[in-house]
Amino acid sequence: MRHSWYGSAFYDVERLIRMDSQTASNSPTSLETQWDAQLYDSKHSFVSQFGTSLVELLSPKSGESILDLGCGTGHLSDKIAASGAEVISIDSASTMIEQASQHYPNLRFEVADARDLQFQEQFDAVFSNAVLHWIKEPEKVIASIQRALKPGGRFVAEFGGKGNVNAVIRAISNAMEAVGYPVDEAMNPWYFPSIGEYGTLLEQQGLELTFATLFERPTLLDDGDQGMQNWIKMFGNSFLQIIPADKQTEVLVNIENQLRPTLYQEGTWFADYKRIRVMAIKL
């Protein structure tokens, strides 16, 4: 019998602001998260289903202009557009934009950097799901969002919050230390703020926080026994890049052994997600 908190677990997905895959392939030692758009789409086709509640919070309306920031392969953009809103969708990864354009040729997709958006008071709303924890310069992102919004426009987002994957990060650090490769901050690709921290940043940029919550979302991982290793290879590969190939299996097994008592149940791995969800209004 699974612990009760597993009963409410459901799939989550990382819709990333990522480096372009061509750049990644040319820079194998870069401490950036590398991503494959085709694999992302094939392994996580349920992304639109589990982003539905955030779209509901956004409550898009016909005639509104909405920016989907970090659109990935475009599934949630399509859900927003179904309301009759005009959607512009951006991602920093050209591979994601190419695939999104193939999925939804009638929607507008652009490669753009969330830290330097080239929009001025253009949108009634900016929407972002599971993206902002990948950008470690939140002040620049928030300033870009503020400029892009019309006065009175709303910002609706969900991403990893304080405490997200704490157990996984601790296990990675311990396993790397054991083989002589201690973790430093440059390897960590994530930004997981508290409500207080993020709310302060929003208000400093002229966005009034109107709703915020931080909640646990234990997340079921695909692929059974391989779920945790696959998750780390997919989302935490910036840690593994400095580990010699002949030691990576040892590190991954060590991570699994540390996490098995708490995050492995009946042949299935879970990740200890904590999410922050916010809504703010441009003053």
C-alpha positions in Angstrom: 0.0 0.0 0.0 1.4 3.4 -0.9 1.7 6.1 1.6 -1.3 8.4 1.5 0.5 11.3 -0.1 1.3 9.2 -3.1 -2.3 8.6 -3.8 -2.7 12.2 -5.0 0.5 12.2 -7.0 0.2 12.9 -10.7 2.6 13.5 -13.5 4.3 16.9 -13.7 6.5 18.0 -16.5 9.3 20.5 -16.9 8.6 22.9 -19.7 12.0 24.5 -19.9 13.7 27.7 -21.0 16.6 25.7 -22.5 19.7 26.3 -24.5 19.4 25.7 -28.2 20.1 22.0 -28.9 22.7 22.9 -31.6 24.6 25.0 -29.1 24.4 22.1 -26.6 25.8 19.6 -29.1 28.7 22.0 -29.8 29.5 22.5 -26.1 29.5 19.1 -24.4 31.2 20.4 -21.3 28.7 23.3 -20.7 27.0 23.2 -17.3 23.6 23.9 -19.0 20.7 21.5 -19.1 20.6 19.9 -22.5 17.3 18.9 -24.1 15.9 16.9 -27.0 12.5 18.3 -28.1 11.4 15.1 -29.8 12.2 13.0 -26.7 10.4 15.7 -24.6 7.3 15.4 -26.6 7.2 11.6 -26.9 7.9 11.0 -23.2 5.7 13.8 -21.9 2.7 14.0 -24.2 0.5 14.5 -21.1 1.8 18.0 -20.5 -1.3 19.7 -21.6 -3.5 17.6 -19.4 -1.6 18.5 -16.2 -1.2 22.2 -17.1 -5.0 22.6 -17.4 -5.5 23.9 -13.9 -3.0 26.7 -14.5 -4.8 27.7 -17.7 -8.0 27.8 -15.7 -6.4 30.2 -13.2 -5.3 32.3 -16.2 -8.9 32.3 -17.4 -8.1 33.5 -20.9 -10.9 35.3 -22.8 -11.7 35.9 -26.4 -9.9 38.9 -27.8 -7.2 39.0 -25.2 -3.5 39.1 -26.2 -1.5 36.5 -24.2 2.2 35.6 -24.1 3.1 32.0 -23.3 6.6 32.3 -21.8 8.5 29.0 -22.2 6.0 27.3 -24.4 8.0 24.1 -25.1 6.2 22.2 -27.9 3.1 24.3 -27.7 0.4 22.2 -26.2 -0.7 24.7 -23.5 -0.5 27.5 -26.1 -3.1 25.6 -28.1 -5.3 25.3 -25.0 -5.1 29.1 -24.4 -5.8 29.9 -28.0 -8.9 27.7 -27.9 -10.5 30.4 -25.7 -10.3 32.8 -28.6 -7.3 34.7 -27.2 -4.5 35.8 -29.5 -1.4 33.9 -28.3 2.3 34.6 -29.0 4.4 31.7 -27.7 8.2 31.9 -27.0 10.9 29.6 -26.0 14.7 30.0 -26.0 15.2 26.5 -27.7 14.8 26.6 -31.4 14.1 22.9 -31.5 11.1 23.4 -29.3 9.8 26.2 -31.4 10.3 24.1 -34.6 8.3 21.2 -33.1 5.6 23.5 -31.7 5.2 25.1 -35.2 4.7 21.7 -36.7 2.1 20.7 -34.1 0.2 24.0 -34.4 0.9 25.8 -37.7 -1.8 28.3 -37.1 -0.2 29.7 -33.9 2.6 32.1 -33.6 5.9 30.8 -32.1 9.2 32.7 -31.7 12.6 32.0 -30.3 13.2 34.5 -27.5 15.1 35.0 -24.2 12.8 35.6 -21.3 15.4 37.9 -19.7 15.2 40.3 -22.6 11.7 40.3 -24.1 11.2 42.7 -27.0 7.6 43.6 -26.2 6.3 46.9 -24.8 2.8 46.9 -23.1 1.5 44.4 -25.6 -0.2 41.7 -23.5 -3.3 41.4 -21.3 -1.6 38.4 -19.6 1.7 36.6 -19.4 1.5 32.8 -18.7 4.3 30.5 -17.7 4.2 26.9 -16.5 7.2 25.0 -15.1 9.8 27.2 -16.7 11.0 30.0 -14.4 12.9 27.7 -12.0 15.4 27.2 -14.9 16.3 30.9 -15.1 18.7 32.1 -12.3 18.2 35.8 -13.1 14.6 36.3 -11.9 14.9 40.0 -11.7 15.6 40.3 -15.4 12.7 38.0 -16.2 10.3 39.9 -14.0 11.4 43.2 -15.5 10.8 41.8 -19.0 7.3 40.5 -18.0 6.4 43.9 -16.5 7.4 45.7 -19.7 5.5 43.3 -21.9 2.2 43.7 -19.9 -0.4 46.4 -20.4 -1.3 48.4 -17.3 -3.6 46.2 -15.3 -2.4 43.1 -17.1 -1.9 39.9 -15.2 1.0 37.5 -14.7 0.1 33.8 -14.0 2.9 31.3 -13.4 3.8 28.0 -11.7 7.3 26.6 -11.2 9.5 24.9 -8.7 9.4 26.5 -5.3 11.5 26.5 -2.1 12.2 22.9 -1.2 11.6 21.4 -4.6 13.4 18.1 -5.1 15.4 18.7 -1.9 15.8 15.0 -1.3 17.0 14.4 -4.9 19.5 17.3 -4.8 20.9 16.1 -1.4 21.4 12.6 -2.8 23.1 13.9 -5.9 25.5 16.0 -3.8 26.3 13.0 -1.5 26.9 10.6 -4.5 29.2 13.1 -6.3 31.1 13.8 -3.1 31.7 10.0 -2.7 33.5 9.8 -6.0 35.5 12.9 -5.5 33.4 15.5 -7.4 31.8 17.8 -4.9 28.9 19.9 -6.1 29.4 23.6 -6.5 26.7 26.2 -7.2 27.6 26.5 -10.8 26.4 23.0 -11.4 22.9 23.6 -10.0 20.6 24.8 -12.9 17.7 25.6 -10.7 16.1 28.6 -8.9 13.5 27.6 -6.3 12.3 30.7 -4.4 10.0 31.1 -1.4 6.7 33.0 -1.7 8.2 35.8 0.3 11.3 36.1 -1.9 9.5 35.9 -5.2 6.6 38.2 -4.0 9.2 40.8 -3.1 10.8 40.7 -6.5 7.5 41.1 -8.2 6.5 44.1 -6.1 9.9 45.7 -6.7 9.2 45.6 -10.4 5.7 47.1 -10.1 3.7 43.9 -10.1 1.2 43.5 -7.2 1.0 39.9 -5.9 -2.6 38.9 -5.7 -2.4 35.2 -5.2 0.4 32.8 -4.1 0.7 29.3 -2.8 3.5 26.8 -2.2 2.4 23.2 -2.2 3.8 19.7 -2.4 3.3 17.7 -5.6 5.0 14.3 -5.3 5.4 13.4 -9.0 5.2 9.9 -10.5 8.2 9.2 -12.8 7.9 7.2 -16.0 9.8 4.0 -16.8 9.5 2.0 -13.5 12.8 1.0 -12.0 14.6 3.4 -14.4 12.5 6.4 -13.5 14.9 8.2 -11.1 18.0 7.6 -13.3 16.1 8.9 -16.3 14.8 11.9 -14.5 18.4 12.8 -13.4 19.8 12.3 -16.9 17.0 14.4 -18.4 16.7 17.3 -15.9 19.9 17.1 -13.8 22.4 16.4 -16.5 24.4 19.5 -15.6 25.6 17.6 -12.5 26.6 14.6 -14.5 28.6 16.4 -17.1 31.7 16.6 -14.9 31.6 12.9 -13.9 33.7 10.6 -16.1 31.5 8.2 -18.1 32.9 5.2 -16.2 31.8 6.6 -12.9 28.3 7.8 -13.8 26.6 4.5 -13.2 28.1 4.3 -9.8 26.9 7.8 -9.0 23.3 7.0 -10.2 23.1 3.8 -8.3 24.3 5.6 -5.1 21.6 8.2 -5.7 18.9 5.5 -6.0 20.1 3.7 -2.9 19.8 6.9 -0.9 16.3 7.7 -2.2 14.8 4.2 -2.3 13.4 4.2 1.3 11.3 7.4 0.7 10.8 7.9 -3.0 10.3 4.3 -4.4 7.1 2.5 -3.9 5.9 -0.7 -5.5 8.2 -0.6 -8.5 7.7 3.1 -9.1 9.8 6.2 -8.5 8.5 9.6 -7.4 10.2 13.0 -7.3 9.7 15.2 -4.2 8.3 18.2 -6.1 7.2 21.5 -4.4 5.5 24.0 -6.6 5.0 27.8 -6.3 2.0 29.3 -8.1 1.5 33.0 -8.3 -0.7 35.6 -9.9 0.3 39.3 -10.0 -1.2 42.5 -11.6 0.8 45.2 -13.3 0.1 48.5 -11.4 
